[in-house]
Amino acid sequence: MEPYYAVIFTSVQTENIEGYAEMADLMENLSKQQPGFLGIESARNEIGITVSYWQSLESIKNWKANLDHLVAQKKGREQWYSYYKVRICKAEREYEFNS
């Protein structure tokens, strides 16, 4: 396995989430078209956690600068999130169990 990168986005939403689900779907579909994209996993309860996987730091940088993604980021800060944190980690090893 080649090392890859995980972008971990944790968030708390505001009560005003109008348009959020549609934008989240759009961003997921758009991210899947980006060079270097490897996958995505997410869950939401009180705290939302989305982890996207990328081949390189360069591919992460390019996704962050994508014009449509910039619009979504701005809307998130202005309306949808009361808090968020982004962590970028290098994955050097993985294993799984699947029954």
C-alpha positions, 0 to 999 in steps of 0.5 A: 500500500502506498501512503495516502492522506486523510482530510478529517473534517469535524463540524457542529451545525447551526440550526439554519441548514437550509440548502446544506444537504444539496450542497453536501451532495454536490461537493461529494460528487464534485470531489469524486471527479478531482484528480487524486481523490480516493474516497470519502466516509461520513457520519453526523449526529451532534458532531459531523465527521467527514473523512476524505482520502487523497493521493497527495497533499497537492491534490488536497490543496487543489480541491481546497482551491476549487471554485465551487468548493470555495463557494461551499466553504464560504456558505458553511462559515456564514450559515451552516456551521457554528464550529469546524476543524480540519485535520490532514493526516498521512496514512501509512498503514491500514487494515480491516475486518469484514465478515 
